[in-house]
């Protein structure tokens, strides 16, 4: 497979993941699926926009660059260093690094949010009632939160999705960094065997 074709495949996978991460982050602004009465009732990590900025906006740029790499004539410029294909593959490494940073940002925020647990009402005050992820293995602790209803599964599901999807995005950007390196060194199509 051409390195440009591989990049296009990776780019077309990153776009739906970026959209899903953005949607998951937006849903986190509605604790338990309901409109928050006060912005202070929303978990702090939601306000850092890990899914919107990190795995959303920052991921769109690499995805579009990866998609555009196959638009050039694939084998027609093999061995012709002036065609710019190698530079395009080199630039994809830089954008893959941007994607890795965005995915890493979202991944770390999601891991911290999962460990910390949701902010919820216990008694008369809003606080973080869980310690070091203790609620993850002990479902009986979920009853500590009086409101919003179903906040723990809501928080757990959406941040877990963000964690998994940002992890996948990071792996895909890492693959493109290696693919871009091969494309830079060898050209695009079967070059290591046919380019002089």
Secondary structure, DSSP 8 states (H G I E B T S, - for coil): --HHHHHHHHHHHHHHHHHHHHHHHHHTTSGGGS--SSGGGS-GGGGGTIIIIIIIIHHHHHHHHHHHGGGS-TGGGTT-GGGSHHHHHHHHHHHHHHHHHHHHHHHHHHHHHHHH---EEETTEEE----TTGGGT-GGGGGG--BSTTHHHHHHHHHHHHHHHHHHHHHHHHHHHHHHHHHHHH-SSSHHHH--
